[in-house]
């Protein structure tokens, strides 16, 4: 049911008739609010652990231990910096949003404790850690496996939504803890790519001599959703067709959840339509970002032939702002995700992907860096390594206060160092001389001291 770029079509004067027995469930709707996306998020909440177990959702990129050790080093650097400046709190509150399997956080705590023990530092004993997920199934799995048994005095399993990051409800309890303004450090791995996106295109203003003949115009990708093969409905649900239509029309959370069983029968159709950008709540930001991307690409770039594509990671930006609002005055939030990190990647019209019954979309880091460039506007600084990965696993850190983490972010998360490590390891595997191979492995460890893969 994935909608590739080739399915994004220009609007036609007349609407096409339904194909075969397809039934229209939702007419043209912004991508960020379409049934496809919303049902995918509900599926994650409901299925959680099963998606990892079935291999629908990849997780080795952040569950291998390497990223955990780097984040442990960053947390330690933050503790030492705050300690030196006299701003370290007595209780260091750490939260992971969207913990998934929980292995990332478990390995981080293992590494952080080992460093504190070996260096005689007290910071591990000051931790109060919340391992959170929006899926109760993920928390239950971690509880049943005793995943944090070695850190039981420090860790609390809890339900939390990254869009409501201050509200933490301990697993098995019925009371909510307000963490607003108290979080020292938060970590989010592949959580922002679950946030909705929208795709727009802005045409450049047409000029006629010294005067503009027409202002810039906008288009938006909209989605409509069909129910395929309604004759097969009984194999998926006892609900009658009219009930499905009513649920789709209601669009509230219970109605969207009720549509989950028929997800595999849905077909999304994507098409571009003229769009009045002034009706969008982020209108000003969309316009300034479009101008920014045009300047990055440069006049005459092939990607600007039909205007500039605005891949709007609105959901990810909103989530990041809410997460930073929960931080303490000196806190930081680290995000790692699949990303579009160059102007060329960000300037191509693309849609979301499906992982089993869930949906995900890369985060536009070109927009992210532009959005958070003015630290005073959001009260945070955005830190980035000198280079990002070719495809994914890009890192951004948002920091409040004066914590000195710039050098640590580059040293730990720069993709150039990771690429150097990979090249050295590959070279070691190709040489016949054992002594030469060992020397290459040593160089690889010097480039990435925490990477033993």
MIVO-192850 format. One record per residue (C-alpha): x, y, z; residue in one letter. Coordinates in pm, 1 decimal. Layout:
N
X|Y|Z|A;
...
//
This chain:
453
0.0|0.0|0.0|X;
305.4|226.4|-8.2|X;
246.2|530.3|-225.3|X;
563.7|589.6|-430.8|X;
654.0|924.8|-581.4|X;
509.6|813.6|-916.0|X;
163.0|809.0|-756.1|X;
178.3|1182.1|-684.4|X;
-14.6|1322.4|-981.5|X;
-130.5|1662.3|-1093.2|X;
-498.9|1732.0|-1027.3|X;
-722.8|1682.5|-1328.6|X;
-1035.7|1884.7|-1407.3|X;
-1259.4|1580.9|-1363.0|X;
-1232.1|1323.6|-1085.8|X;
-1172.3|964.7|-1203.0|X;
-1444.8|711.7|-1141.6|X;
-1377.8|438.8|-882.4|X;
-1195.3|136.6|-1020.9|X;
-1385.1|-190.8|-992.2|X;
-1564.6|-226.7|-661.4|X;
-1352.7|25.6|-467.6|X;
-1541.8|226.9|-205.8|X;
-1435.2|579.5|-112.4|X;
-1373.8|607.5|262.5|X;
-1206.1|947.5|282.5|X;
-1198.5|1219.8|18.5|X;
-900.1|1446.1|-52.4|X;
-726.8|1521.5|276.3|X;
-386.1|1670.5|370.1|X;
-124.5|1397.4|396.5|X;
-64.6|1465.9|765.1|X;
-429.6|1388.8|847.1|X;
-507.6|1108.7|602.0|X;
-646.6|772.3|715.9|X;
-337.9|586.9|596.5|X;
-109.6|782.3|828.4|X;
-343.1|792.9|1126.1|X;
-425.2|421.1|1120.3|X;
-53.1|345.0|1094.3|X;
15.0|535.7|1417.3|X;
-269.5|355.1|1595.1|X;
-124.3|24.0|1474.6|X;
205.2|110.5|1641.7|X;
31.8|186.6|1969.9|X;
-160.5|-140.9|1958.3|X;
97.6|-384.5|1820.5|X;
426.5|-245.2|1949.9|X;
649.4|-541.7|2033.8|X;
499.2|-764.1|1763.7|X;
624.0|-527.1|1493.1|X;
982.1|-570.9|1614.2|X;
944.3|-945.8|1660.9|X;
806.3|-988.0|1308.2|X;
1083.5|-775.2|1158.5|X;
842.6|-512.3|1024.0|X;
1029.6|-235.6|1206.4|X;
1413.6|-234.4|1182.8|X;
1592.9|-168.2|1509.6|X;
1951.2|-294.1|1490.9|X;
2080.8|51.4|1398.3|X;
2023.5|177.3|1752.2|X;
1999.8|-147.9|1949.2|X;
2352.5|-276.5|1871.1|X;
2514.3|-94.4|2165.1|X;
2740.4|138.9|1966.9|X;
2497.4|432.3|1966.4|X;
2419.7|366.2|2333.1|X;
2786.2|400.4|2431.6|X;
2817.9|725.2|2240.0|X;
2509.6|866.1|2412.1|X;
2646.2|751.6|2749.3|X;
2963.3|947.7|2674.5|X;
2757.2|1255.4|2583.2|X;
2557.5|1229.2|2905.4|X;
2880.3|1196.0|3103.9|X;
3024.1|1501.7|2930.1|X;
2708.2|1695.9|3019.9|X;
2734.9|1588.1|3384.3|X;
3099.7|1691.0|3406.8|X;
3034.8|2026.4|3238.6|X;
2741.7|2109.1|3467.3|X;
2938.5|1989.4|3770.2|X;
3228.5|2219.2|3682.7|X;
2991.3|2516.9|3649.2|X;
2795.5|2432.4|3962.7|X;
2468.5|2372.1|3778.1|X;
2441.4|1992.5|3810.0|X;
2111.4|1899.5|3980.3|X;
2106.4|1661.9|4275.0|X;
1877.2|1436.8|4073.5|X;
1957.8|1382.2|3704.4|X;
1632.8|1303.7|3524.3|X;
1680.4|1102.1|3203.0|X;
1396.5|1004.5|2968.3|X;
1387.6|794.7|2654.7|X;
1080.8|860.8|2440.9|X;
975.9|571.2|2220.4|X;
1208.8|312.8|2374.2|X;
1094.6|28.8|2146.2|X;
1280.0|-284.5|2253.6|X;
1447.2|-91.1|2537.1|X;
1793.1|-222.9|2444.5|X;
1929.8|120.2|2354.4|X;
1858.7|256.3|2703.0|X;
1973.6|-61.0|2879.6|X;
2309.1|-49.1|2697.6|X;
2339.6|324.3|2764.8|X;
2294.6|268.9|3137.4|X;
2538.1|-23.0|3134.2|X;
2803.6|194.7|2969.7|X;
2731.2|500.5|3185.8|X;
2754.6|298.9|3508.5|X;
3077.6|135.0|3395.5|X;
3236.2|472.9|3318.9|X;
3125.1|621.5|3650.9|X;
3249.9|317.9|3843.5|X;
3586.9|311.4|3669.2|X;
3643.9|686.1|3708.6|X;
3504.7|710.3|4061.2|X;
3226.6|948.7|3958.9|X;
2895.4|978.4|4148.6|X;
2666.6|1057.8|3856.1|X;
2509.9|714.5|3804.5|X;
2381.4|719.8|4161.3|X;
2206.9|1051.4|4089.5|X;
2004.6|918.5|3795.1|X;
1626.2|894.6|3784.1|X;
1544.7|727.2|3453.5|X;
1213.0|686.8|3272.5|X;
1199.5|422.7|2998.8|X;
887.5|524.5|2808.4|X;
683.9|423.3|2509.2|X;
337.9|501.1|2379.2|X;
278.5|125.8|2344.6|X;
183.7|-62.9|2660.6|X;
285.0|-383.9|2479.8|X;
646.7|-262.7|2458.8|X;
651.5|-183.3|2831.4|X;
498.9|-519.5|2917.0|X;
765.2|-697.6|2711.7|X;
1046.9|-510.1|2887.5|X;
889.6|-582.7|3227.0|X;
843.7|-953.4|3157.3|X;
1204.6|-991.1|3038.1|X;
1348.6|-804.5|3335.1|X;
1528.2|-582.6|3087.4|X;
1634.2|-324.2|3344.9|X;
1688.3|-562.9|3637.0|X;
2049.8|-443.2|3676.5|X;
1924.7|-84.9|3704.0|X;
1602.7|-146.7|3895.3|X;
1674.0|125.3|4152.8|X;
1719.4|384.0|3879.5|X;
1463.3|295.0|3608.2|X;
1085.5|335.0|3591.9|X;
889.6|194.7|3299.9|X;
623.3|444.2|3195.1|X;
369.1|530.7|2929.8|X;
443.5|856.6|2748.3|X;
369.0|1014.3|2414.0|X;
644.7|1224.3|2257.8|X;
374.8|1480.1|2175.6|X;
298.0|1507.6|2548.0|X;
651.2|1459.2|2684.6|X;
591.5|1607.8|3029.0|X;
313.3|1360.7|3111.1|X;
461.0|1033.5|3239.8|X;
240.8|754.5|3373.0|X;
436.3|474.8|3546.7|X;
353.1|135.9|3400.1|X;
83.4|-40.1|3599.2|X;
-16.8|278.7|3779.6|X;
-301.1|522.2|3733.9|X;
-133.3|849.6|3833.4|X;
52.3|1086.9|3602.8|X;
383.1|1251.0|3687.8|X;
449.9|1600.5|3553.3|X;
813.7|1626.9|3439.6|X;
774.4|1974.0|3290.6|X;
1097.7|2172.1|3326.9|X;
1284.3|1897.0|3512.2|X;
1428.8|1670.0|3240.5|X;
1808.3|1681.4|3233.4|X;
1853.2|1465.9|2923.2|X;
1618.6|1297.6|2680.5|X;
1686.0|1054.2|2397.7|X;
1462.4|972.5|2102.0|X;
1562.9|717.5|1839.5|X;
1349.6|677.5|1529.2|X;
1051.4|837.8|1700.7|X;
1027.5|1155.7|1492.8|X;
988.9|961.9|1168.3|X;
650.7|844.8|1300.3|X;
532.0|1205.6|1302.5|X;
321.7|1326.3|1006.4|X;
454.7|1520.7|708.4|X;
303.8|1734.9|435.2|X;
436.1|1798.8|84.7|X;
398.3|2136.0|-85.5|X;
540.2|2306.2|-391.4|X;
590.6|2681.8|-431.1|X;
631.2|2827.0|-776.4|X;
852.3|3130.2|-817.6|X;
687.0|3462.7|-882.9|X;
669.6|3534.5|-1256.0|X;
828.4|3864.2|-1352.8|X;
758.8|4094.9|-1643.9|X;
1030.3|4354.0|-1661.6|X;
1069.8|4530.7|-1329.9|X;
727.1|4434.8|-1196.3|X;
601.7|4096.6|-1079.2|X;
321.1|3982.0|-1306.9|X;
190.0|3718.1|-1067.3|X;
277.3|3623.4|-708.5|X;
412.2|3281.3|-618.7|X;
154.0|3004.3|-605.9|X;
138.4|2691.2|-394.1|X;
33.1|2331.1|-441.7|X;
-19.3|2060.9|-179.6|X;
-21.4|1682.1|-201.4|X;
-357.6|1550.3|-83.1|X;
-462.0|1191.7|-20.5|X;
-788.1|1009.3|-61.4|X;
-845.3|659.8|68.0|X;
-1033.4|374.4|-94.6|X;
-1151.5|43.0|44.0|X;
-1047.4|-227.2|-201.2|X;
-1227.4|-558.0|-246.7|X;
-1524.8|-486.8|-18.1|X;
-1641.4|-842.6|-86.2|X;
-1350.5|-962.4|132.2|X;
-1455.1|-744.0|424.0|X;
-1599.1|-1024.3|636.4|X;
-1257.1|-1189.9|654.3|X;
-1124.7|-885.2|841.5|X;
-1410.5|-741.4|1047.3|X;
-1772.3|-798.0|1147.8|X;
-1845.1|-427.9|1105.4|X;
-2074.2|-349.0|808.7|X;
-1954.6|-120.6|530.3|X;
-2173.9|167.1|646.0|X;
-2012.4|149.5|989.8|X;
-1667.0|176.4|833.3|X;
-1779.7|484.3|641.7|X;
-1910.5|641.2|961.7|X;
-1584.9|573.6|1145.0|X;
-1385.1|726.4|858.5|X;
-1610.5|1033.3|861.1|X;
-1580.8|1076.1|1240.1|X;
-1203.1|1060.2|1238.8|X;
-1162.5|1060.2|1618.9|X;
-912.3|829.2|1789.0|X;
-1158.0|546.1|1875.1|X;
-1295.9|551.3|1519.6|X;
-947.2|538.2|1367.4|X;
-856.5|246.0|1594.4|X;
-1173.0|61.6|1487.9|X;
-1058.3|84.1|1122.9|X;
-728.6|-88.1|1203.4|X;
-841.0|-444.9|1115.3|X;
-918.0|-345.3|753.5|X;
-589.0|-160.8|703.6|X;
-459.6|-406.6|442.0|X;
-770.8|-342.6|229.0|X;
-709.4|31.4|208.1|X;
-553.9|202.8|-92.8|X;
-417.3|555.4|-77.4|X;
-427.5|779.1|-385.4|X;
-208.6|1090.1|-390.5|X;
-245.3|1398.5|-608.7|X;
-142.3|1764.5|-605.5|X;
-395.9|2047.7|-585.0|X;
-370.8|2427.4|-571.8|X;
-327.9|2535.3|-210.0|X;
-385.5|2860.4|-23.2|X;
-76.0|2864.9|197.8|X;
-220.5|3145.0|411.6|X;
-464.4|2893.4|561.8|X;
-180.8|2683.7|704.3|X;
-76.5|2754.6|1066.8|X;
291.7|2743.3|962.7|X;
241.7|2965.6|656.6|X;
518.5|3214.6|738.3|X;
769.4|2940.3|818.8|X;
683.7|2750.0|501.1|X;
745.5|3057.2|289.4|X;
1076.3|3152.8|451.1|X;
1196.9|2791.3|435.5|X;
1105.9|2770.0|64.6|X;
1317.1|3079.9|0.2|X;
1600.4|2933.2|209.0|X;
1597.4|2605.6|14.7|X;
1595.8|2792.5|-316.3|X;
1908.8|2979.6|-206.8|X;
2080.8|2655.5|-103.1|X;
2005.8|2487.9|-434.6|X;
2102.7|2795.2|-635.9|X;
1945.3|2960.8|-935.9|X;
1907.3|2732.9|-1233.5|X;
1913.1|2407.9|-1036.0|X;
1717.2|2130.0|-1206.7|X;
1511.3|2074.5|-890.6|X;
1374.1|2427.4|-924.2|X;
1241.9|2390.6|-1279.3|X;
882.6|2350.0|-1156.8|X;
919.1|2547.6|-835.6|X;
1061.4|2448.8|-498.9|X;
940.6|2139.8|-312.6|X;
866.0|2200.4|55.0|X;
888.5|1872.8|243.1|X;
733.9|1985.5|569.9|X;
833.2|1780.0|875.5|X;
572.6|1961.9|1078.0|X;
501.3|1673.7|1313.4|X;
869.8|1619.3|1392.2|X;
932.5|1989.4|1456.2|X;
630.4|2011.9|1685.1|X;
740.8|1704.1|1879.4|X;
1094.3|1842.3|1917.1|X;
963.4|2173.7|2046.9|X;
745.9|1997.7|2303.1|X;
1032.4|1774.3|2415.7|X;
1260.6|2073.4|2469.9|X;
985.5|2249.2|2664.1|X;
1009.4|1966.3|2919.9|X;
1384.0|2018.7|2965.6|X;
1542.2|2182.2|3266.6|X;
1724.6|2513.4|3222.6|X;
2047.6|2324.4|3142.3|X;
1897.2|2015.0|2978.4|X;
1955.0|1862.7|2635.8|X;
1754.6|1643.0|2400.0|X;
1916.5|1407.8|2147.8|X;
1727.8|1289.5|1840.6|X;
1844.8|1023.0|1599.0|X;
1643.6|940.7|1291.0|X;
1619.0|869.7|923.6|X;
1681.9|1205.9|765.9|X;
1705.1|1423.2|456.9|X;
2019.9|1616.4|535.4|X;
2110.9|1788.0|208.2|X;
1926.0|2043.6|-2.7|X;
1918.3|1797.0|-292.2|X;
1746.6|1531.4|-79.7|X;
1505.3|1779.4|74.8|X;
1417.7|1927.5|-265.0|X;
1267.5|1608.3|-411.7|X;
896.7|1527.5|-381.6|X;
864.5|1203.9|-185.8|X;
607.8|1043.3|40.3|X;
609.2|815.2|342.5|X;
696.9|446.3|366.7|X;
519.7|149.5|520.1|X;
671.3|-90.7|770.4|X;
407.2|-358.2|809.7|X;
91.9|-173.5|914.8|X;
283.6|135.4|1032.9|X;
398.9|438.1|836.4|X;
712.9|648.0|865.8|X;
882.1|937.4|684.4|X;
1233.5|1079.7|694.3|X;
1286.7|1398.9|892.0|X;
1384.0|1704.3|686.2|X;
1700.9|1819.7|862.3|X;
1749.9|2106.8|619.8|X;
1420.8|2245.1|747.8|X;
1512.6|2146.0|1106.3|X;
1842.1|2338.2|1097.8|X;
1668.7|2641.9|947.3|X;
1382.3|2620.5|1197.3|X;
1606.5|2606.3|1504.7|X;
1880.0|2835.0|1369.0|X;
1752.6|3126.3|1574.4|X;
1809.5|2982.3|1919.9|X;
1642.7|3276.9|2089.4|X;
1314.4|3202.6|1916.6|X;
1281.8|2855.4|2068.7|X;
1507.6|2897.1|2370.5|X;
1740.9|2621.4|2252.7|X;
2057.0|2576.3|2048.6|X;
2072.0|2305.8|1782.8|X;
2397.7|2112.9|1760.5|X;
2498.9|1894.8|1468.1|X;
2809.5|1693.0|1382.8|X;
3028.7|1817.1|1099.0|X;
2876.7|1560.6|861.0|X;
2570.1|1337.5|853.7|X;
2534.1|986.4|719.3|X;
2465.2|923.0|352.8|X;
2112.9|790.8|414.1|X;
2005.8|780.3|776.4|X;
2108.4|764.9|1143.2|X;
2160.7|1139.6|1153.5|X;
2181.6|1307.1|1495.1|X;
2069.6|1646.7|1622.1|X;
2096.6|1775.4|1978.8|X;
1886.1|2061.0|2117.7|X;
2038.9|2229.0|2423.7|X;
1908.0|2472.5|2679.9|X;
2142.7|2688.3|2883.7|X;
2519.6|2698.2|2851.2|X;
2620.5|2331.4|2847.3|X;
2935.8|2291.2|2636.9|X;
2853.5|1994.3|2413.3|X;
2953.8|2111.9|2065.2|X;
3287.2|1930.7|2049.4|X;
3141.0|1615.7|2202.4|X;
2857.8|1600.5|1947.4|X;
3101.7|1616.2|1656.8|X;
3350.4|1374.5|1811.9|X;
3081.3|1117.9|1890.6|X;
2835.0|1143.0|1602.1|X;
3024.7|1270.2|1298.2|X;
2951.8|1043.2|1003.0|X;
3299.8|1099.5|863.1|X;
3452.5|916.0|1157.1|X;
3206.1|631.3|1117.3|X;
3285.1|608.4|744.6|X;
3657.1|601.3|821.3|X;
3598.3|318.1|1068.5|X;
3401.4|114.2|813.1|X;
3665.3|166.6|541.7|X;
3947.5|53.7|771.1|X;
3758.4|-256.4|884.3|X;
3679.3|-346.7|523.6|X;
4044.8|-300.8|427.0|X;
4154.3|-523.4|714.9|X;
3925.8|-796.2|587.2|X;
4084.3|-784.3|241.1|X;
4454.3|-805.8|329.9|X;
4639.2|-1137.4|363.7|X;
4905.5|-1024.0|609.1|X;
4782.1|-1071.9|968.1|X;
5011.4|-801.7|1106.7|X;
4884.4|-547.4|851.9|X;
4523.2|-646.1|921.7|X;
4573.0|-601.3|1295.6|X;
4719.3|-255.8|1242.2|X;
4415.4|-157.3|1032.8|X;
4183.6|-280.7|1308.2|X;
4378.7|-69.2|1557.8|X;
4337.1|235.7|1335.1|X;
3964.6|160.8|1310.9|X;
3934.3|153.6|1689.0|X;
4126.4|479.8|1709.9|X;
3870.4|635.6|1473.9|X;
3573.8|489.2|1666.8|X;
3695.7|379.0|2011.6|X;
3351.5|260.4|2123.0|X;
3273.7|58.2|1809.9|X;
3362.5|-308.7|1849.9|X;
3136.5|-434.7|1571.0|X;
//
